Amino acid sequence: MEETVLEPPKSYLPGLGDTEQRCWQAFLESSALLLETLDRQLVKEHKLTLFDFLVLSMLARSNGGGSARMGDLAQALAVGPSRMTQQIRRLESEGLVCRSRSTKDKRGVIATITREGRTRLQPATKTYAGHIREHYLDQMTRQQMIAMGDSCRRINHPLHNSQISDRFRPL
């Protein structure tokens, strides 16, 4: 008996033509593979997940000199407050961040990157940049990079305006 492989129709999302479908699927696949690769390499080389890295990077680059409200971090990374609380608790247990109450708003909680957090972040940043170059940038010409950047900015602009604070941007 022959095994049947089911393939999606050429255009299986209503309202999307073949070119649009291929564009969307290629974006989803490359995004997922890139994020998975970055996460795997950061864990392997630095025992930091990609999410750990992004949180530490945002804290290190924040306007608050290494500190930020946890709600702002959650919003910038498009996660819920409970996920950010769990993340910060885990990073705190490793000595990479500390938490404190906001002096301006007693309900607010501030996360601050520690000296150990900065120490761990520095080599991880080099790894992150190296893998971005290897798996993303080196796959494109300069013109393709410019076109990709322009396209992403056009996509991001209305999304940022409707959802995310300008105080933080992932690396």
N, C-alpha and C positions, 0 to 999 in steps of 0.2 A: 504494500500500500504506500502510495506516495504521500509525503508530508506536504501539507499546504501552508504556505507562508502568506499571512494576511498583510497586505500593504494598504495603507490609507489611500483613498482616492486622490487624484491629483490635487484637488482643492477640497478639503473636507471641513474647513471652517466656513460657515455661511457668510457670504459677503466678501470673501477674500479670493482673489484670482490666484492663478498658479504662481506668478512672480511674487505676489504679496505673501502667499503661503510659504514659499521657499525662503524668502527674506526673514519672516518671523521665526520659522523653525531653525534656520541657521543661527539667528541671534540667540534663541533659547538654548540651543545645544552648546554654542561656543561660550556663552555666559556661564552655564552650569559647569562645563568642563574646566574653564579657567578658574572659577571660584573653588572647585574641588581640588584642583592642582595646587593653587596657592595655599589652601588650608592644609593639605597633606604635607607640603614642604615645610611650612611654618611649624607644624607639630613635630615633624621628623627632626628638623634642625634646631628648634628653639623651645619645643614643648609649649608653644602658644598656638591657639586656634586662630583662624583668620579673624573671627569676631573679637577675640582677646586683643589681637594686634590693632584692629580698627579702633577699639575703645581706648587703648593705651595711646595710640597716635593722636586721637582727638583730644585727649586730656593734655598730652605734651604740647600740642599746638594751640590750645585754647587761649582765648583772650584773658582768662583768669589765671594765667601763670601756672598752668598744670592742674587747675581745678575747674569743675563745671557742675552745674545742677544735673542730677541724674535724669530728671524729666527732659532736659534739653538733649542729653546724650541719647535717650530712648527715641526722641523725636527725630534726631539727625540720622539715626541708624534704622529708622522705620520699624522699631520693635515696641512692644507694649512695656509699660512700667514694671510689670512683674518679671518679665524676661531680663530687663536691665538690672533690677534688684538682684536677681539670682546671679547674673554675670559679675556684678560688682562684688557681691559676697564671695564668690569663688576667687576673684582676683585679689580680694582683701586677704583671704585665707592663705594665699601664696606670698603675701607681703608686697604685692605690686601696686596696690592702691590702698587708700584709707578713706573712710567715710566720716563726715561730720555734719552737724546741723547747720543750716544757713543762719548767719547772724542777721540777715535782712528779713528773712521769712522763716519763722520757726518750723513751719511745715515742710520746708524744702530740705533736701539732703544733698550735700556736696560730695562729689568724688574727687580725690586728688591723687595724681600719680606719685608714687614714692621714688626715692633714689634707686631702689632695687628695680622698680618698674622701668625707669629710664635706662638703667643698665641693661636690662633684658631687651628693651625696645631697640636700642641702637643697632646691634648686629641683625636683628630680625628685619629692620628696615632695609638693610642692604640685601638680604635674601629676597624680600618682597620685591624690591626694585629689579633685582636680577632676573627673577622669574617672570615679571611683567615684560621685561625686555625679551627674554627668550621665547615665551609662549604667546605673546601678543604683538609687541612692537616689531620684532624681527620678521613677522609674517606679512608685513605690509611695506609698501613703498612710502616715501615721504608724502606723496600726493594722496595716497589712500588714507594715511594717518590724518591728514588735514580734512579730508572728506568725512572720515569716521567721526572725528572730533566735532565738526560742524553739525553732522546729523545728530549726534548725541546731545549737543547743546540745544538744538531745536526740540528734541524730545523732552529733555529735562526741564526746560524753562517753564512751561505751564505746570508741570508736576511740582517743581520746587515752589512756585508761587502759590500753589493751592495747599501744600502740605508741610513743607520742611523749612525750619528756621535757617537763615543765612549765617548763623554764628559758626556752624560747623560744616565741613565737607569731608567725606571720606578721602583717603589718599588714593 
